Amino acid sequence: MTFEISLLNFILNVAIIVVGFLAYQKSKNFVPLYLAGAFVLFSITHLLTLLGMAETLLYPILVIRTVAYLTIIFTLYKLLTTSKKK
């Protein structure tokens, strides 16, 4: 069951990455690019889990996921604090 969940997470992360890069190319807004970057990090951790390396790389995976979450928090904070110029 864990393998299937990690595989599904990996596939969905790759889809988010692709859509994020396409959205960036179209809009030149860095928000989708930052989000895609965070999901690249999540994808790395899911791939390591799929390869059976999660137990031996527990702490590096924890660091990678923390950086990914912090990237999302940073991106949302930037959106929150950026005022639109009219």
Secondary structure, 3 states (H helix, E strand, C coil): CHHHHHHHHHHHHHHHHHHHHHHHHHHCCHHHHHHHHHHHHHHHHHHHHHCCCCCCCHHHHHHHHHHHHHHHHHHHHHHHHCCCCC
